[in-house]
Amino acid sequence: MRYETFNPKKHDVSKVAKLVYDVDYRTFDMLFKSSDTAIDRIYKSLLDEDLETFTVILDDDDNIIGILIYYIDKFKVHFYFKSLRLLIVDILDYFVLCDVRPGDLYIAEVAIDDSLRGQGLGKKVIAEVIEYAREKNLNRVILDADFRNTGARKLYEKIGFKEFNKKRVKFPGFERGMHNMEFIL
């Protein structure tokens, strides 16, 4: 398994768009009413964005097996003005995601291809990110676990993450919330 900065001219943008969708499919489905429409909009946004912190995870044959997006010391909020619905996702994220401080490595997204889940790859990616943060002498690794994704939260707790905050945003008929979690180095 190796990591490479995402390049839409080199990597399979459709596969990456599907992985981005998988991370937050509930919100995308609510806003777009169709996974195909959501993935298409994500695909188009991936062609236009500056994605320096967007990493693809590759197997030995250069097949994309996952994605990782992380930030050190700050979280760069992306506002997708070309799509109103993606802009809404970004606004919702702004209210529920971790507050990143100097000395933090923030894991914004990690997704493993659904055909490879359950093999420990996600756990391995997070362990390697923690090791990378230690090598950089950072203070902590932080991430978010959606209130509705109990499996992810349990995985993070098993690795050693602890909840340090909860954030939620509510609208009539919709609620989005996150467990903000940290791993102290």
C-alpha positions in Angstrom: 0.0 0.0 0.0 1.3 3.4 -0.9 0.1 7.0 -1.0 0.2 9.5 -3.9 -1.2 13.0 -4.3 -4.4 12.8 -6.3 -4.0 13.9 -9.9 -7.2 14.0 -12.0 -5.1 13.6 -15.2 -3.5 10.4 -13.9 -6.0 8.8 -11.5 -9.5 7.3 -12.0 -11.7 10.3 -11.1 -14.8 8.2 -11.1 -13.5 5.9 -8.5 -12.3 8.7 -6.3 -15.7 10.5 -6.6 -17.4 7.3 -5.5 -15.0 7.0 -2.5 -15.7 10.7 -1.5 -19.5 9.9 -1.8 -19.1 6.8 0.4 -17.6 8.9 3.3 -20.8 11.0 3.6 -23.4 9.3 1.5 -26.3 10.1 3.9 -25.8 13.9 3.4 -25.2 13.5 -0.3 -28.3 11.4 -0.7 -30.4 13.9 1.2 -29.2 16.8 -0.9 -29.1 15.1 -4.3 -31.8 12.4 -4.0 -29.7 10.1 -6.2 -26.2 8.6 -5.6 -25.5 8.9 -9.4 -26.2 12.6 -9.4 -24.1 13.2 -6.3 -21.2 11.2 -7.6 -21.4 13.1 -10.9 -21.3 16.5 -9.1 -18.4 15.3 -6.9 -16.6 14.0 -10.1 -16.9 17.5 -11.7 -15.7 19.2 -8.6 -12.6 17.0 -8.5 -11.6 18.1 -12.0 -11.6 21.8 -10.9 -10.2 21.8 -7.4 -6.7 22.4 -6.0 -6.3 19.1 -4.2 -2.8 19.2 -2.7 -3.8 17.4 0.5 -6.0 14.9 -1.3 -4.2 11.5 -1.4 -5.1 8.3 -3.2 -4.1 5.0 -1.6 -2.8 2.6 -4.2 -2.1 -1.2 -4.2 1.0 -2.8 -5.7 -0.6 -2.7 -9.2 -1.4 1.1 -8.9 -5.1 0.4 -8.4 -6.9 2.9 -6.2 -8.0 1.2 -3.0 -8.9 4.3 -1.0 -8.5 8.0 -0.3 -7.1 10.0 2.5 -7.5 13.8 3.0 -5.6 15.4 5.8 -4.4 18.8 7.0 -1.7 19.9 9.4 -2.2 22.9 11.7 -5.3 24.1 9.8 -8.3 22.9 7.9 -8.9 24.4 4.6 -12.6 24.8 4.0 -13.5 24.1 0.4 -16.5 26.1 -0.9 -17.8 24.6 -4.1 -19.5 27.6 -5.7 -20.1 25.7 -8.9 -22.7 23.5 -7.2 -25.2 24.8 -4.7 -25.7 21.4 -3.1 -21.9 20.8 -2.6 -21.7 24.3 -1.1 -24.4 23.2 1.4 -22.3 20.2 2.3 -19.4 22.5 2.9 -21.4 24.8 5.1 -22.8 21.9 7.1 -19.2 20.7 7.6 -18.1 24.1 8.8 -20.4 23.8 11.8 -19.7 20.2 12.8 -16.1 19.3 12.1 -13.1 19.5 14.4 -11.5 22.8 15.2 -7.9 22.4 14.1 -5.2 24.0 16.2 -1.4 24.4 15.6 0.3 21.0 16.2 -2.7 19.0 15.0 -3.0 16.6 12.1 -6.6 16.5 11.0 -7.9 13.5 9.1 -10.7 15.0 7.0 -11.6 11.9 5.1 -10.5 8.3 4.9 -12.3 5.7 2.7 -11.4 2.3 1.6 -13.0 0.7 -1.5 -16.1 -1.2 -0.3 -14.8 -4.5 -1.9 -11.8 -4.3 0.4 -13.4 -3.3 3.7 -13.1 -5.5 6.7 -9.5 -6.4 5.9 -7.9 -3.9 8.3 -6.8 -1.4 5.6 -8.5 1.6 7.3 -6.9 0.7 10.6 -3.5 0.4 8.9 -4.0 3.8 7.1 -4.8 5.5 10.4 -1.9 3.8 12.2 0.4 5.1 9.4 -1.0 8.6 9.8 -0.4 8.5 13.5 3.2 7.4 12.9 3.7 10.2 10.4 2.3 12.8 12.9 4.7 11.5 15.5 7.6 11.9 13.1 6.5 15.5 12.5 6.5 16.1 16.3 2.8 17.0 16.2 0.6 17.1 19.3 -2.4 15.1 18.3 -4.3 13.5 15.4 -7.9 14.5 15.2 -10.9 13.3 13.2 -14.6 13.3 13.1 -17.1 10.3 13.5 -20.6 10.9 12.2 -23.2 10.3 14.9 -24.8 7.8 12.6 -21.6 5.8 11.9 -21.2 3.8 15.1 -18.8 1.4 13.3 -16.3 4.1 12.5 -16.5 5.5 16.0 -15.8 2.1 17.5 -12.9 1.6 15.2 -11.4 4.9 16.2 -11.9 4.2 19.9 -10.2 0.8 19.5 -7.2 2.5 18.0 -7.1 4.9 20.9 -9.0 8.0 19.9 -11.1 9.7 22.5 -14.0 12.0 22.1 -13.2 15.6 23.1 -16.2 17.4 21.7 -19.6 16.9 20.0 -21.0 19.2 17.4 -24.4 19.2 15.6 -26.5 21.3 13.3 -30.2 20.9 13.0 -32.8 22.0 10.5 -36.4 20.9 10.2 -36.2 17.3 9.1 -32.5 17.1 9.1 -29.7 16.8 11.7 -26.0 16.4 11.2 -23.6 15.7 14.0 -20.1 14.6 14.7 -18.1 13.2 17.5 -14.8 15.2 17.4 -12.1 12.7 18.4 -8.4 13.0 19.2 -5.4 10.8 19.6 -2.8 12.5 21.8 0.8 11.9 20.7 
